[in-house]
Amino acid sequence: MDLKQQILVALGLETQEESVSLEFQAKLEDGTIIVSTADSLEPGVDVSVLTEDGTTMLLPVGQYRTEDGQGFSVEVEGVVAELYEDEVEEEVAEEVAEEAVSEVAQEVVAVIEVAVAEAVAPLVEEIQNEMKKMKDEMAKYKEEMASAKKEFSAQAAAKPIKHNPATKQANKVEFNRPMKAIDRVLARLNK
């Protein structure tokens, strides 16, 4: 420290910065960064939370797990009480079991694929033969339709039918009486 800083510290205008060495650092499962002055996480060592601005605060009481699976508990704020790793062993056992199940499933799928291929191959061949027969029949029907169309178009068309409306006969009053008004209206309508 230079002379100027020593004078300011002596007058109380500036505090002497203490250098704190943080040896251990880890990230919890929730993403929180924890630090300690000890080399490793052990019962009885101090543990703090490293904030975004670089300051530290004591880790609250509770149970925590680091991202690498190390579990620990804090019973007194900022002091590790106990370490445990029980879930890490369970996770490894689960991974091994999942791998074994995956291998068995792959073998079963391979056996099923072979069995299906052997059983389905004759059916596929039979269906292909039937489809070929149907295509041949369709081609035959198309040829017959084309020849029938030519034959019908070559024939002379019949004379067209003409509409011959029935001749209208005038409604005449056959009585020897004079026409009334209603008779004249009906006569005009029927013309």
KAPE-V680549 format. One record per residue. N is the residue number from 1. RES is the residue in one small letter. BURIAL is 1 if it has 24 or more other C-alpha atoms within 12 Angstrom, else 0. D_CENTER is the distance of its C-alpha to the mean C-alpha in whole Angstrom. Layout:
n=N res=RES burial=BURIAL d_center=D_CENTER
n=N res=RES burial=BURIAL d_center=D_CENTER
//
This chain:
n=1 res=m burial=0 d_center=64
n=2 res=d burial=0 d_center=66
n=3 res=l burial=0 d_center=69
n=4 res=k burial=0 d_center=67
n=5 res=q burial=0 d_center=64
n=6 res=q burial=0 d_center=67
n=7 res=i burial=0 d_center=69
n=8 res=l burial=0 d_center=66
n=9 res=v burial=0 d_center=65
n=10 res=a burial=0 d_center=68
n=11 res=l burial=0 d_center=69
n=12 res=g burial=0 d_center=65
n=13 res=l burial=0 d_center=64
n=14 res=e burial=0 d_center=61
n=15 res=t burial=0 d_center=60
n=16 res=q burial=0 d_center=60
n=17 res=e burial=0 d_center=56
n=18 res=e burial=0 d_center=56
n=19 res=s burial=0 d_center=53
n=20 res=v burial=0 d_center=51
n=21 res=s burial=0 d_center=49
n=22 res=l burial=0 d_center=46
n=23 res=e burial=0 d_center=46
n=24 res=f burial=0 d_center=43
n=25 res=q burial=1 d_center=39
n=26 res=a burial=1 d_center=36
n=27 res=k burial=0 d_center=32
n=28 res=l burial=1 d_center=31
n=29 res=e burial=0 d_center=28
n=30 res=d burial=0 d_center=27
n=31 res=g burial=0 d_center=28
n=32 res=t burial=0 d_center=32
n=33 res=i burial=1 d_center=35
n=34 res=i burial=1 d_center=38
n=35 res=v burial=1 d_center=41
n=36 res=s burial=1 d_center=44
n=37 res=t burial=0 d_center=48
n=38 res=a burial=0 d_center=48
n=39 res=d burial=0 d_center=47
n=40 res=s burial=0 d_center=44
n=41 res=l burial=1 d_center=43
n=42 res=e burial=0 d_center=45
n=43 res=p burial=0 d_center=47
n=44 res=g burial=0 d_center=49
n=45 res=v burial=1 d_center=48
n=46 res=d burial=1 d_center=47
n=47 res=v burial=1 d_center=43
n=48 res=s burial=1 d_center=42
n=49 res=v burial=1 d_center=39
n=50 res=l burial=1 d_center=39
n=51 res=t burial=0 d_center=38
n=52 res=e burial=0 d_center=37
n=53 res=d burial=0 d_center=40
n=54 res=g burial=0 d_center=42
n=55 res=t burial=0 d_center=43
n=56 res=t burial=0 d_center=43
n=57 res=m burial=0 d_center=43
n=58 res=l burial=1 d_center=44
n=59 res=l burial=1 d_center=41
n=60 res=p burial=0 d_center=41
n=61 res=v burial=0 d_center=41
n=62 res=g burial=0 d_center=38
n=63 res=q burial=0 d_center=36
n=64 res=y burial=1 d_center=34
n=65 res=r burial=1 d_center=33
n=66 res=t burial=1 d_center=32
n=67 res=e burial=0 d_center=29
n=68 res=d burial=0 d_center=31
n=69 res=g burial=0 d_center=32
n=70 res=q burial=1 d_center=35
n=71 res=g burial=1 d_center=36
n=72 res=f burial=1 d_center=39
n=73 res=s burial=1 d_center=40
n=74 res=v burial=1 d_center=42
n=75 res=e burial=0 d_center=45
n=76 res=v burial=0 d_center=47
n=77 res=e burial=0 d_center=45
n=78 res=g burial=1 d_center=45
n=79 res=v burial=1 d_center=46
n=80 res=v burial=1 d_center=44
n=81 res=a burial=1 d_center=45
n=82 res=e burial=0 d_center=44
n=83 res=l burial=1 d_center=41
n=84 res=y burial=0 d_center=39
n=85 res=e burial=0 d_center=37
n=86 res=d burial=0 d_center=36
n=87 res=e burial=0 d_center=32
n=88 res=v burial=0 d_center=32
n=89 res=e burial=0 d_center=34
n=90 res=e burial=0 d_center=31
n=91 res=e burial=0 d_center=28
n=92 res=v burial=0 d_center=30
n=93 res=a burial=0 d_center=31
n=94 res=e burial=0 d_center=27
n=95 res=e burial=0 d_center=26
n=96 res=v burial=0 d_center=29
n=97 res=a burial=0 d_center=28
n=98 res=e burial=0 d_center=24
n=99 res=e burial=0 d_center=26
n=100 res=a burial=0 d_center=28
n=101 res=v burial=0 d_center=25
n=102 res=s burial=0 d_center=23
n=103 res=e burial=0 d_center=26
n=104 res=v burial=0 d_center=27
n=105 res=a burial=0 d_center=24
n=106 res=q burial=0 d_center=24
n=107 res=e burial=0 d_center=28
n=108 res=v burial=0 d_center=27
n=109 res=v burial=0 d_center=24
n=110 res=a burial=0 d_center=27
n=111 res=v burial=0 d_center=30
n=112 res=i burial=0 d_center=28
n=113 res=e burial=0 d_center=27
n=114 res=v burial=0 d_center=31
n=115 res=a burial=0 d_center=32
n=116 res=v burial=0 d_center=29
n=117 res=a burial=0 d_center=30
n=118 res=e burial=0 d_center=34
n=119 res=a burial=0 d_center=34
n=120 res=v burial=0 d_center=32
n=121 res=a burial=0 d_center=34
n=122 res=p burial=0 d_center=37
n=123 res=l burial=0 d_center=35
n=124 res=v burial=0 d_center=33
n=125 res=e burial=0 d_center=37
n=126 res=e burial=0 d_center=38
n=127 res=i burial=0 d_center=35
n=128 res=q burial=0 d_center=36
n=129 res=n burial=0 d_center=40
n=130 res=e burial=0 d_center=39
n=131 res=m burial=0 d_center=37
n=132 res=k burial=0 d_center=40
n=133 res=k burial=0 d_center=43
n=134 res=m burial=0 d_center=41
n=135 res=k burial=0 d_center=41
n=136 res=d burial=0 d_center=44
n=137 res=e burial=0 d_center=45
n=138 res=m burial=0 d_center=43
n=139 res=a burial=0 d_center=45
n=140 res=k burial=0 d_center=49
n=141 res=y burial=0 d_center=48
n=142 res=k burial=0 d_center=47
n=143 res=e burial=0 d_center=50
n=144 res=e burial=0 d_center=52
n=145 res=m burial=0 d_center=51
n=146 res=a burial=0 d_center=52
n=147 res=s burial=0 d_center=55
n=148 res=a burial=0 d_center=56
n=149 res=k burial=0 d_center=54
n=150 res=k burial=0 d_center=57
n=151 res=e burial=0 d_center=60
n=152 res=f burial=0 d_center=59
n=153 res=s burial=0 d_center=59
n=154 res=a burial=0 d_center=62
n=155 res=q burial=0 d_center=64
n=156 res=a burial=0 d_center=66
n=157 res=a burial=0 d_center=64
n=158 res=a burial=0 d_center=66
n=159 res=k burial=0 d_center=68
n=160 res=p burial=0 d_center=66
n=161 res=i burial=0 d_center=67
n=162 res=k burial=0 d_center=68
n=163 res=h burial=0 d_center=68
n=164 res=n burial=0 d_center=72
n=165 res=p burial=0 d_center=72
n=166 res=a burial=0 d_center=74
n=167 res=t burial=0 d_center=77
n=168 res=k burial=0 d_center=78
n=169 res=q burial=0 d_center=81
n=170 res=a burial=0 d_center=82
n=171 res=n burial=0 d_center=82
n=172 res=k burial=0 d_center=86
n=173 res=v burial=0 d_center=88
n=174 res=e burial=0 d_center=90
n=175 res=f burial=0 d_center=92
n=176 res=n burial=0 d_center=95
n=177 res=r burial=0 d_center=94
n=178 res=p burial=0 d_center=93
n=179 res=m burial=0 d_center=89
n=180 res=k burial=0 d_center=88
n=181 res=a burial=0 d_center=85
n=182 res=i burial=0 d_center=82
n=183 res=d burial=0 d_center=84
n=184 res=r burial=0 d_center=84
n=185 res=v burial=0 d_center=80
n=186 res=l burial=0 d_center=79
n=187 res=a burial=0 d_center=81
n=188 res=r burial=0 d_center=79
n=189 res=l burial=0 d_center=76
n=190 res=n burial=0 d_center=77
n=191 res=k burial=0 d_center=78
//
